[in-house]
Amino acid sequence: MDKFTKKQWFIGIDISKDTIDVAWLKKQSPDKFQEKQFKNNLQGFEDMKNWLTKKKVSIADSIFCMEHTGTHGLLLFVWLDQQGMDFCVEPGLQIKRSLGLVRGKNDRIDAKRIASYALEHKMKLKSFVIPASNLIQIKQLLTYREQLVKIKTGFLNSLKSHQQYHQVTKLDFVLNDIELQIEQLVKRIDQVEKQIIKIIKSDQELKKNYDMANSVIGIGPIISAFMIVTTNNFTSFENGRKYACFAGIAPFEESSGTFKGKARVSHLANKKMKTLFSNGANSARHWDPEIKAYYERKMKEGKAHNSIITAISCKLVNRVFAVVKRQSPYINLYKNNF
């Protein structure tokens, strides 16, 4: 963005749970840093602002840059936005790769590297847009749902073990208690999912895109909700291909000269979304006639199951982006024609 190329100060922030490490440099002196650590709270942010002001750093002529850090950076993002400060949030992997081979790592060094990254890539930086409050609420509920699901899975695995014990001990208490815990967790997960749908349906823009995504066979309510959150309601990604790269389901060719390797997906991706799309693809191959025919054809060609599921996942993503773009539910023409 042009406004970033005109900035004079570049401020890198490394965010951790309790603290933020801040390092800044001036455009004319790219090798001279000043740095300091502050608390990761509102008072710490005010202290950072006062420190920068005392150092004669023009806030209006500065760009703040930091990595995606999940919930640890959310408060800082909101504060910067409310202060009217220009800031960008970049993928940690992108910053790491741009710097090449480096030695040493700690929060202070990372803050310097982020500041250097912001200066070197100022023409490619984009302002970070704070997600709407509804999206943040949905994200929190999805995170909580995942925690409940993991606990439920743990109890299910435990139940199998204690059923073996029961054959010898004949002790009913443990089995009954575990089954009660699982029953209660199922109810709590259901309540969380209902709350997610309630929030989505309370917002017309979210509801429209949710309904479009949900119309694609294999994309259920939870996958639709995750897609809305991870795409900022389908505004953060230009097309399905880019989102498939983010989710780790877009294969890339590996070749050099006469060597032709297999196309593989990157292991550096959003593994949660990749798992969700795999589940959706497995569902689609049973319930979508076109996907089912595609799966069977590829299996006869000798393709591996996982490779076909990845390809189906990409198809589902592209279908979702297509229906959201045209704002028309998915229609299975294959079923209608055959």
Secondary structure, 3 states (H helix, E strand, C coil): CHHHHCCCEEEEEEECCCEEEEEEEECCEEEEEEEEEEECCHHHHHHHHHHHHHCCCCHHHEEEEEECCHHHHHHHHHHHHHCCCCEEEECHHHHHHHHCCCCCCCHHHHHHHHHHHHHHCCCCCCCCCCCCHHHHHHHHHHHHHHHHHHHHHHHHHHHHHHHHHHHHHCCHHHHHHHHHHHHHHHHHHHHHHHHHHHHHHHCHHHHHHHHHHHCCCCCCHHHHHHHHHHCCCCCCCCCHHHHHHHHCCCCECCEECCEECCCECCCCCCHHHHHHHHHHHHHHHHHCHHHHHHHHHHHHCCCCHHHHHHHHHHHHHHHHHHHHHHCCCCCCHHHHHC
